[in-house]
């Protein structure tokens, strides 16, 4: 061997060693060692040289990319022997659906390997790190990696957050408009029912925040928040409903009361008779506690009792008068029926009283 890169390391009757520096693919082949004895002894060995792949490069990326556009990224490496393996990762998660291409170099000893990643740009890919990793046995478990950070532009995403889930009259509410987009959206625009905010004194806009104080029913409506950037615009709505002030009625205890109505009727004839009727209405102690306002049931009961007592009194009086109805004559009147004058009537009456049977009259 006549090459300055080949050096004899050891030579003896039992061993012959050489070293090759700056190994290249041309050094690959069969090497023969001969020992000149009688007979001559030889030994052969085949040297395989690995082609180390070059550092990969990612092409096909143009910044920025609009959301929805198709992206084709190509990772390429040359000089590998045997052909290297290429794998794709997005944020450390391997992507399987890729195209792989292997070609021989002009020397027909090494290979150029390329792989293409094809996908639609999405806003979730903004800021993602896409990496291409080359694995080869010559790299001693230390793969070569190329990386590319994606930049995706997209229209704003808008969301309204309310500070009060149950707004009531007299309270305040804060509506926050969250907008995310790339480029960063301009200051948002607040509107109510398709027009400007009707009460700037109570409805204050500070950046992305809308504050409404002293809520009332006129504040009911649809509030819209709109954000835009050079890519486009987007908006969202919030329907505000102001509720009546919620009040809790405390229970009221009603003490049952006793109500008495009395009607008295006096009739004076030969004897004085007094008839009294009393009606008592006692309120139900189980009546609904907490009831407010006039007790119409109680008033109606009193009126009914008074009417009933009055009717009873009239009926009793009628019966009394009917039973004592008649004609009553005095002693003088009994003798005056046939007498020509008063003296004769008196004499006749006295005589009749002597002969007449004694009569007694009982009043029932």
Secondary structure by P-SEA (a helix, b strand, c coil): ccccccccccccccbbbbbbcccccccbbbbbbbbbcccccbbbbbbbbbbbbcbbbbccccccccccbbbbbbbbbcccccbbbbbbbccccccccbbbbbbbccccccbbbbbbbbbccccccccbbbbbbbbccccccbbbbbbbbbbbbbcbbbbbbbccccccccbbbbbbbbbbccccccbbbbbcccccccccccccccccbbbbcccccccbbbbbbbbbccccccbbbbbbbbbcbbbbbcbbbbcbbbbbbbbbbbbbccbbbbbbbbbbbbccccccccccccaaaaaaaaaaaaaaaaaaaaaaaaaaaaaaccccccaaaaaacccccaaaaaaaaaaaaaaccbbbbbcc
